[in-house]
């Protein structure tokens, strides 16, 4: 299987408009000329931060920089990166977005059996957390006829970093993936999920989305780092 690829899309600073396609397992960012990505701003340290790849996971590590490294506005020493994260090197320093090809994928669940208040068509899953259960406060609500099987707050689905995770919320009757009871698991395309034995069933699917910004087709101006 081909590893997930990533691109740094520079949004602010001396590299604005440039895209760097990540090729190495470790790339270093900073002001010194032997970095993979070189900035001219004084707010950036000589060796400011690194992006490290392990399998399909990318992490950002601050190299004890003077002015800090920020992910989505929060100062970090180390952080796991996900598609669309916004990284700033030093307060009011240069900014880039982290983009992956997994970000072009959307996810949805398709009800197979049972009663669903959201309807029987595909239910899209945006990035973030969606809860499932009988209670009206959930994002995805099952019908009251499943009261004996489905808990008020039964399970949750988290979509992030090109992954989708399912977690049972201590439900009375459990959550099953392809017939096996699970506490927490990563969902794969085509998995069938049952809320309680004999309860409503849905199928999880990935599908290609149409992103209008960020990655896109490579151009001659893209760099490989």
N, C-alpha and C positions, 0 to 999 in steps of 0.2 A: 504494500500500500504506500502511495506517495505521501511524504510528510507534508504537514500543513505549512504553507508558505506565508510570509509576512512582508509588509511594506511599511516604511516610515514615510508619512506624508507631512512635509514641513509646512506649517501654517503661519508661523511668525518668526521673524528674525532674519539673520544673514542668509539662511538657506531656504527662505520662503519660496514655494513653488517647486522645489526639488522633491523627488521621490527616490528613496533608497530601498532597494529590494534586498532583504536579508538572506545572505547565502551561508555565512559562517555560523558555527554553533555559538561563538562568542563574538560580539562586536562591541568596541569601546567608543564612547562619545566624550569629546572634550576639546580643549583649545590647542593642545600640542599637535604638531604635524604628523605624529605616528599613530594617531587615532584613526579608526575606520570612518567616523563621521566627525568632521572638524568644524568648529564654530569660531567666530571671531569676537563674540561678545565677552567683555571683561567679567560679567556675572558668572560665566561658565569657568569651572576649574580646569586645570591642565588635563587631568584625567578625572572626569566628572561622574560618569556612570557606565554601566555595561548592560547589554541585553544578552541573556543566555538562553539557549534553546536546548531542551531535553525532550526528545520525542516530539510530541505535538504541543508541548507546554513552553511558553516563553515567560521569562521573569526579568524584571528590571532591578538592578542592584546599584545603589548609590555608593560611590567609591570615596566616602568621607569627604565629599565636596564641601567647599566653604559656604555656599549659599543654598544647598539642599536640592533635592529632586522631588517633584510633585506629580502625583497621578490623580487626575480629575480634581485638582485643587487641594489635595491632602499630601502633606509631606511624608515621605516614606524612606525607609532604609532599604527595604526589599518588598517587591510586590509582584504577584502573578498578573500578567497582562492578558487582557481580553480585547476582542475586536471593538474598535471605536474608542478605546481609552485615549485620553489626552494627557500628554506628558510635557512638563515644563521644567527646564533646567535653570534653577534659581528663580527667586521671586521676580516677576516681570521679565523673565528671560525668554530665550527662544522656545517655541512650542512646536511639537509634532504630534500627529495622530498615529496610533498603532493600528494597522489594518491587516486582516488575514483573509484568505480565500474562504474560510469557514463562515465569515460574516456574510457571504453571498447566499448562505442557506437560511431558509426560514423553517419553522417547525409548526406542526399542527397535530391535533388529535381528531380522529374520526370515530364517532360513536358507532358501535357495532350492534349492541343490544342494550336494553334497558331504557329508562326514561331520563331525558336530559333537558333541563330548563333552557339551556342555550340552543336547543334545536338539534336536528340529526345531521346537519351538514358539518363540514370540517370546521374545527374551532382553532383559530390561529393562536400561536404562542409567541409573544414578543419576548425580547430579552428581559430577564428578571424572574420573579417568583410568582407562580399562579397556584392558588389553593383549590382543592376539590373536596366536596362533601355535600351533606344534606342542608346545612345551614345557609341562609340567604346571604350571609356575609362573605361567602366564598366567591372566587372568581368564576369557577365552573361548578354549577349546582345540579345535583341529580334530583329526580322526582321523589315526592314524599312516599310513593309506594315502595321505596327501598329502605324504609325506616328500620326494618328489622335487621338489615345487613350493613348498610352504609352509616358510618359515624357522622356526627354533625360536622366535625373537621377531620376529614379522613386521611388525606395525603396532600403533598405539594410537589409541584414540578418546577425546577429551576433551569433556565436556559442562560448559559453564559459561556464565553470563550469557545464557541463552536461545539459545546456539549449540552446534553440535556440529562438532568439527574432527577430521579423520582425518589421521594422519601415518604414512608408511612408515618403518620402523626399519632402513633400509639392508638390506632383504631381498634375497635372491639374485635372485628372479624378479619383483619389483615388485608394486605394488598398483595396481589399475585401478578407476576410477569411471566407470560408463556407457561402458566400453570404452576409456577414455583413461588412460594411465599417469600417476600423480601422485606427487609427493613429499609434499605437504601440501595439504589443501583443506578448505573448509567444506562439510559435507554438507547437502543439501536433502532435504526429504521425498520419498520415492520413489526416491532414488538407489540404484543397484545397484553393489555393491562386490565385486570379485574379487581373491582373494589368490593372486597368481601367475597367469600365463596358463594357462588350462585348470584352474585351482584352484577351491576352494569359493567359492560366491557367496552373498551375503546382501543383503537390501533394508533400507535405513534408513527409519524412520518416526518422525514426531512423532505424539503423541496427547495429548488433553486429560486432565489429571490431576485429582484431587480434593483440593485443599489444604484442610486443616482449620484452619489458622491464617494470620495475616498479612493478605493483601489482602482478598478477599471483596467482597461487594456494597457499593456506596456507601451511606452513610447521611446524614441531614441534618446530622450533626455533623462530617462531613468538610469540610476546608478546601481551597481551591485556591490554590496558591502559584506 
